Amino acid sequence: MSIEDRAKATAKNIEGKVQEAVGEVTGDPKDKAEGQEKQTEAQVQHSVENVKDDIKKAID
């Protein structure tokens, strides 16, 4: 488990949520889509970290 990687993923998720909200408020579909994409990337990063944790637990 890398706390640093999880923190980066959480920051990216928050950034994506903010960008999506800005896109909603301004009516800019590009900003909204980019925000959603960042959130998806963050979810993937969290999943990767979960797999790493599971593998480490299995090895230990």
CORWO-V699212 format. One record per residue. RES is the residue in one letter. OMEGA is omega in whole degrees, 0 to 359 (NA if undefined). BURIAL is b if it has 24 or more other C-alpha atoms within 12 Angstrom, else e. Layout:
RES:OMEGA:BURIAL, RES:OMEGA:BURIAL
This chain:
M:176:e, S:180:e, I:180:e, E:179:e, D:178:e, R:179:b, A:178:e, K:179:e, A:179:b, T:178:b, A:179:e, K:179:b, N:179:b, I:178:e, E:179:b, G:179:b, K:179:b, V:181:e, Q:178:b, E:180:b, A:177:e, V:178:e, G:178:e, E:183:e, V:183:e, T:182:e, G:181:e, D:182:e, P:179:e, K:178:e, D:180:e, K:181:b, A:179:e, E:177:b, G:178:b, Q:179:b, E:178:e, K:178:b, Q:178:b, T:178:e, E:179:b, A:178:b, Q:178:b, V:179:e, Q:178:b, H:179:b, S:178:e, V:179:e, E:177:b, N:178:e, V:177:e, K:179:e, D:180:e, D:179:e, I:180:e, K:178:e, K:180:e, A:180:e, I:181:e, D:NA:e
